[in-house]
């Protein structure tokens, strides 16, 4: 399953903010967009949604920026999928057939049902905090252009 750029930007942005928060630092949008190599305007919209949904907190002003809150590290990845509007993708036909369903399955329906179920389980059981494992010291390189 391939996720959208919106989900990728949200996940990478949240992870970057969480890593910066370990240094007691708020992250400004310009810095985040540059380091993550993503369009500032689009990232701004995505991060604003994360704040509105309570995944992150933000403060305006010259000393402001994004930072984590009590909810951030415990947020399952599936919640990010829901916020970015991709949860419906789990119900769409992989062959893009409009009438595909369990009552009227396409040739791939049953095989993909297992994949979808496993993918959902992984996304429900994996939190933002789980991705910040100390066992991966070079993790920041995988989400940035560094």
N, C-alpha and C positions, 0 to 999 in steps of 0.2 A: 504494500500500500504506500502510496506517495502522498505526502501532505503538502498543503499549499505554502506559498511564500509567507502568507500571513501567519500561519502557525509557526513556521520556522523563525520568522522575525520575532514573534512573541516569545517563543521559548529561548532563543538566543539572548534577547533583551533582558528577560527575567534572570537568566543565569548570569549574565554580565553584571547586573545590578547586585545580585546575591554575592558574587565574588568580591565586588567593590565594597559591599557592606561589611565584609570581614575586616576591612581596613577602616571601618567607621566612616566611610565616604559616601556622599550622595553623588549620583551620576547625572550629569546634565545630558540633554538630548543630543547636542552637537557632538560631544565626546563619544557617546554610544554609537551614533550613526557612523562616525568616522572609523572607530575601532572595529565595528562589526561590518563595515563596508556595505551599508544599506541606505536607501534613500531616506533622508531626514524627515521629509513630510509624511511619507507612508509610515515610517517607524513611529513618528509622533502620534498618529492616529491609533496605531496598535497599542502603544504604551498607555495612551489615555484610556483606552478600553480596559486595560489591565488594572488601572487605578480605580476606574468606575466600578469594576467588579470586586474590588478589595484584594486583589492579588498583590499589588504593590501600593505604596503610598508616595505622594509627591508633594513638594513644597515649591512655591513660586519664589522668584527673586534671585539676586546674584549669588546667594549661598544656598539656593534651593537645588532641587533635582529629584531623582527617583531613589527610593530606598525600600528595603524589605520591611515587612511587618510580621506580626505573629502568625499570620495565615500563609505567608509566601512559601516557606520551605515544606509545609505540609500539603500543598496543593497538588492533587494528582494531575498528571499530564492530560487526562481525559477532560478535565475542567477547562484547560486551555483550548482543547479541540471544540468544546461547546461554545466558548466565548468567541472563537474565531469563525463559528458557523459551519463547522465541518462535520458535526455529528450526523447530519443527514447523509453524508457520504457512505456511512456504514450500511445504509439501506438501499443504495442505488445499485443497479445491475452493472457488473463489470463489463458486460458487452453493450451497455447502454440501450438495452431493450426496454421500452416503456411499460410493457405488461409483465415483466418478470416479478414473480413473488413465490412464496412457498406453495401457493395453490396452483400457480402457473409458472414453474421454474424454467429458466434457460438451461442450456447444457452445462454451464459452469456453476449454477446456483448452489448446489449441495457442497461442492468442493470449497467454494468461497465462503460459505456459511461458517465452516470450521476455522478458516483463516481469520475471518472477521471476529469471531468469538474470542479467539486467542489474542488477537491484536487488542481488542477492547479490554480483556483481562490484564494485559501488560500495561496499558495506558491507565487503567483504574488503579492498579497496584504500584505504580511507579510515581514517586513525587519529585518535585523540583529538588528537594533536599537529597533524595537518592542519587541524583545526577551529579551532585557535588562531592563525590567520594574523594577522600584524601589520598586514595590509592592511585589517582590519576593526576600527578603533578603538572602534566602538560596539557590538561584539559582545556585551559583558556585558549590555547592555540587552535583547537578544533572549532571554536565558535567565533574567532576573530580573524583579522588579516595579519596578525603579528607573525 
